[in-house]
Amino acid sequence: MFLLWNALARFVIEREIQILFGAASFPGTDVASLAAPLSLLHHAHLAPPSLRVRAIGAGAGQVPLIPKARLDRRAALAATPALIKAYLRLGGFVGEGVYVDHAFNTTDVCLVMDTTRMSQKHRDFYLRKGEGA
């Protein structure tokens, strides 16, 4: 899996791909039970207006936001899937709202990453690790 991530990073960097986006999922469809991690994403990692997509359609849902001052950040982060946390560490953002996918039993957020905002540390890490593969 590590080699796959390195190859993807190298592909993106070498081709100067600026924007990556896609869905990332929380297990389950009870949005209220996901209020803490979804509120954390909204308060701390919402995409800037120029990149912010919004969930639409029959499965679109609003997040029952917990006020930032009442949010247990540590618990919210622990309830956030590892893939989402990985993209956030690289500078990723989330769109507004969620898509509740009953067929897959997931609640999805849109992850958006402007690769020009990736830190030089992360850029160097992926390029250096990819050279040895």
C-alpha positions in Angstrom: 0.0 0.0 0.0 2.9 2.3 0.8 4.4 1.8 -2.6 1.0 2.6 -4.2 0.8 5.9 -2.3 4.3 6.8 -3.3 3.6 6.0 -7.0 0.4 8.1 -6.8 2.2 11.0 -5.2 5.0 10.9 -7.7 2.5 10.8 -10.6 0.7 13.8 -9.2 3.9 15.8 -8.6 5.6 15.0 -11.9 2.6 15.9 -13.9 1.9 19.0 -11.9 -1.7 18.0 -11.1 -3.1 20.7 -9.0 -6.5 19.5 -7.8 -7.4 16.0 -6.5 -10.9 15.2 -5.3 -13.0 12.2 -4.4 -15.4 10.7 -1.9 -14.2 9.4 1.5 -16.5 7.4 3.7 -17.6 7.1 7.3 -19.2 3.7 8.1 -22.9 3.9 8.7 -25.7 6.2 7.7 -26.7 7.7 11.0 -25.5 11.3 10.5 -26.4 12.3 14.0 -24.0 9.6 15.4 -21.2 11.1 13.3 -21.9 14.7 14.4 -18.5 15.0 16.3 -16.1 14.0 13.5 -18.2 15.8 10.9 -18.3 18.9 13.0 -14.6 18.8 13.4 -14.2 18.6 9.6 -16.5 21.5 9.1 -14.9 23.7 11.7 -11.3 23.0 11.0 -11.0 21.6 7.4 -13.8 23.1 5.3 -12.6 23.9 1.8 -12.1 27.5 0.8 -15.1 28.9 -1.1 -13.3 28.6 -4.5 -12.8 24.9 -4.0 -15.9 24.1 -1.8 -18.3 21.6 -3.4 -21.7 20.9 -1.8 -23.5 17.7 -1.5 -26.7 17.7 -3.6 -29.3 15.2 -4.7 -31.6 12.7 -2.9 -28.8 11.5 -0.6 -27.5 14.9 0.4 -27.6 15.7 4.1 -26.7 18.5 6.4 -24.4 17.9 9.4 -26.0 18.5 12.8 -23.0 20.7 13.8 -21.7 20.7 17.3 -20.5 24.2 18.2 -16.7 24.5 18.0 -16.4 25.5 21.7 -18.3 22.3 22.8 -16.5 19.9 20.5 -14.2 17.3 22.0 -11.5 17.5 19.3 -9.6 14.4 20.5 -12.7 12.2 20.4 -13.8 13.6 17.1 -10.4 13.0 15.6 -10.4 9.4 16.9 -13.7 8.8 15.2 -12.4 10.1 11.9 -11.3 7.3 9.4 -7.6 7.0 8.8 -7.8 7.8 5.1 -9.5 11.1 5.8 -6.9 12.0 8.4 -4.1 11.1 6.0 -5.5 13.6 3.4 -6.0 16.2 6.0 -2.3 15.9 7.0 -1.4 16.5 3.4 -3.5 19.7 3.4 -6.8 18.3 2.2 -10.2 19.9 2.8 -13.8 18.7 2.8 -16.8 20.0 1.0 -20.0 21.1 2.6 -22.5 18.6 3.7 -22.5 14.8 3.4 -24.0 12.2 1.0 -25.8 9.4 2.8 -25.3 6.2 0.7 -27.8 3.7 2.1 -26.8 1.1 -0.6 -23.2 1.0 0.8 -24.1 1.9 4.4 -21.8 4.9 4.4 -21.8 8.6 4.9 -19.6 10.3 2.4 -17.7 13.6 2.4 -16.0 15.1 -0.6 -12.2 15.5 -0.1 -10.5 18.1 -2.1 -6.8 18.6 -2.2 -4.9 21.5 -3.8 -1.5 19.9 -4.3 0.2 23.3 -4.5 -0.6 23.6 -0.7 1.2 20.4 0.1 4.1 21.1 2.4 7.6 20.8 1.0 8.2 18.2 3.8 5.5 15.9 2.4 6.5 16.5 -1.2 10.1 15.6 -0.4 9.1 12.6 1.6 7.1 11.0 -1.3 9.7 11.9 -3.9 12.6 10.5 -1.8 10.7 7.3 -0.9 9.6 6.7 -4.5 13.2 6.8 -5.7 14.1 3.6 -3.8 11.1 1.7 -5.1 
